[in-house]
Structures are given as structure tokens and as C-alpha cells.
Amino acid sequence: MQTAAEIVAEFAARPWRTVPATDLGAAAGVPTMLTSEEGLLYHWLGRRAQGAGVAVDLGAYAGGSAARLLSGLALSGRPFHVHSYDRFRSSRAFWARYLPDEPLPEVDDADLLPVVRRHLAAWEGHVTLHVGDIGEKHWTGGPIEILSVDAAKGSAMADHIAAEFFPALVPGRSILIQQDYLMAVQPWLCAQMARLRDQFLPLAHVPKVGLVFLCVSPVTPQALAAARVDGLTDGKLMQRVREAARWHEGMVPRAVFRAMLEQVKAHPGLRMGWQMRQASARARN
Ligand SMILES: C[S@@+](CC[C@H](N)C(=O)[O-])C[C@H]1O[C@@H](n2cnc3c(N)ncnc32)[C@H](O)[C@@H]1O
């Protein structure tokens, strides 16, 4: 088994960047909101899996992240399974942008499930789709080796996801991808992780805004209570963002955290990414 220091060195070399895109096979054709580097990362993480647990994909949209995990896992030589969570519904605007080859639905909030099932058909038997609000879901599926968080769009959801899924991570083995980690309009993510510094080791910043962590210690109820972000005052939230800036010194430019602090100052009390984005757009116009 690799030591934490060996895993840090492994990720510092950014080996996913040299994965030939052809290795992704059928996954390469599945539409995704991920950048090409993020897509390679997901595939590579799947391929390096060591059988410590399943993969969980929180925020699947059309199945792009799941497909890339699955294409890698299928090459890992181990039994594998991906649990993908989403409402599996799409606005017409997102559909037109991310699924240009699919007929545009008549209605907004269109059902994505038939499209997702088709996209993931190559890995039938290795995927479970959990349909509905993640805020109402509970994890009872045992150890998780790879956890991708792309659905913590508000502070309450960040707390819920941490409480349900982080305790299933295996110290020394499990990888957490915080897909939106450095987004200025989602400052609760780094505020949460700054208080989980004893449980997670940052491994890599993967542009644009993702951070990858190694779980190094069990995530206990006490750790979760200390890391809660919903209900923090703006002042406390900003204090935690500053803690995160110090923690990630050398990995993430300070300006990224300054942008988060600006968002909190400009939009007191807002705790959903879309609210902050809309308020910023209104202020610009
Ligand atoms: C950025 S997209 C995910 C992109 C995807 N990983 C990919 O590879 O293209 C975020 C997804 O999170 C889902 N999501 C956000 N909040 C959710 C919630 N409370 N319950 C279920 N799904 C949610 C949205 O439906 C959306 O599909």
C-alpha cells in the first residue's frame, strides 16, 4: 500500500495529463461539462483504483463524469461500481448547450434519464442511478474509494453531502474530488474543508476550479460538526475562507480566495451559488 507521501508525489506529477484520449473509448463520446483535463483525471482515477470501495458521482448531468470514471475503472482490473446521483433533469438552455446532438425537448426541466441510460449502456451492471434530490439521499453502500462532489451548490447541501458520504471514505486510500472548490460563488466548500484539515490532504488543483484530496483520517461526527458551514455568519464564513487561503498557499493563488471574500461581502447572507451569480449579474447591469 502506498504511503500518503507517495500518493502526494504521484499526483504532483499530474499523470492524467499524459493519458491518451483514445484510452477513454466509449466515454470520450459522452457529453460532459468537465474540461478535457478533468475528464482525463476522472478516467485516470478510475484506472488507478485499488478495490478499496465503490465510486460515487454526485451531480452526473448527462453521465459524462460517470462514463469517464467507468472507462478507467474498467481498466483497473478490479471489480467496480459507480453510483451516480442527480435529479436527471435539464433546462432547455443547458440541453441546447451540452447536448447539441440530441433533439431539443419542447419543455423545460426535461427528463435526462433515457439519454443517460443510453450514454452509460456500455457499462451496464456497473452503474446505479440514484434519481432525485441528493438532499434527501442517504448513503448506506459501504466504503467509497472515489467521491466526486459536483452538486454542493449551496451551504446546506455541502453539509448534507459531507455528513452522508465523507464517513464512508477510507483513510489512506480514498480520493475526494471537490469539482467546484475554487468557484468564487461557492465559498462554503473551502470553508468546510478548512476545518477538515486533519482528515484531508490536498493533492492537486485541477483547472479550472477543482481540488483533489486524499482522505487521511476517519471523518467522525465531531469533525463534521466542527466543519459545518450552513448557518455561519458572513464574518465566520470569511474567516474560514482566509484559513483555506493559508492552507492552500503554494497550490492556489491568493486572488482566488480574495474573489470569494468579495462575493460574500457583496452579497450578505446568500448561501446558494446561483443566487450569488444572479446578484452579481444584476449589479453589473
Ligand atoms: C455541473 S453539473 C454536473 C456535471 C457532470 N458531472 C458532467 O460530467 O457533466 C451539476 C449537476 O448537479 C445536479 N444537482 C445539483 N443539485 C442537486 C440536488 N440537490 N439533487 C440532485 N442533483 C443535483 C444538477 O442536476 C446537475 O446535473
The ligand as a MOL file (V3000), in Angstrom:
LIG
                    3D

  0  0  0     0  0            999 V3000
M  V30 BEGIN CTAB
M  V30 COUNTS 27 29 0 0 0
M  V30 BEGIN ATOM
M  V30 1 C -22.2020 20.7600 -13.0640 0
M  V30 2 S -23.4540 19.5910 -13.2520 0 CHG=1
M  V30 3 C -22.6140 18.0480 -13.2710 0
M  V30 4 C -21.7820 17.7960 -14.4900 0
M  V30 5 C -21.3790 16.3590 -14.6950 0
M  V30 6 N -20.5640 15.8700 -13.6030 0
M  V30 7 C -20.6930 16.1680 -16.0220 0
M  V30 8 O -19.7510 15.3910 -16.0980 0
M  V30 9 O -21.1350 16.7810 -16.9990 0 CHG=-1
M  V30 10 C -24.2060 19.5750 -11.6960 0
M  V30 11 C -25.3300 18.5890 -11.5740 0
M  V30 12 O -25.7090 18.5460 -10.2160 0
M  V30 13 C -27.0800 18.2760 -10.1650 0
M  V30 14 N -27.6120 18.7220 -8.8670 0
M  V30 15 C -27.4000 19.9170 -8.2540 0
M  V30 16 N -28.0590 19.9470 -7.0880 0
M  V30 17 C -28.7030 18.7550 -6.9590 0
M  V30 18 C -29.5510 18.1880 -5.9840 0
M  V30 19 N -29.8780 18.8560 -4.8800 0
M  V30 20 N -30.0190 16.9510 -6.1800 0
M  V30 21 C -29.7130 16.2490 -7.3080 0
M  V30 22 N -28.8820 16.7270 -8.2580 0
M  V30 23 C -28.4050 17.9660 -8.1040 0
M  V30 24 C -27.6790 19.0520 -11.3240 0
M  V30 25 O -28.9040 18.4640 -11.7170 0
M  V30 26 C -26.5690 18.9450 -12.3840 0
M  V30 27 O -26.8420 17.9300 -13.3150 0
M  V30 END ATOM
M  V30 BEGIN BOND
M  V30 1 1 1 2
M  V30 2 1 2 3
M  V30 3 1 2 10
M  V30 4 1 3 4
M  V30 5 1 4 5
M  V30 6 1 5 6
M  V30 7 1 5 7
M  V30 8 2 7 8
M  V30 9 1 7 9
M  V30 10 1 10 11
M  V30 11 1 11 12
M  V30 12 1 11 26
M  V30 13 1 12 13
M  V30 14 1 13 14
M  V30 15 1 13 24
M  V30 16 1 14 15
M  V30 17 1 14 23
M  V30 18 2 15 16
M  V30 19 1 16 17
M  V30 20 1 17 18
M  V30 21 2 17 23
M  V30 22 1 18 19
M  V30 23 2 18 20
M  V30 24 1 20 21
M  V30 25 2 21 22
M  V30 26 1 22 23
M  V30 27 1 24 25
M  V30 28 1 24 26
M  V30 29 1 26 27
M  V30 END BOND
M  V30 END CTAB
M  END
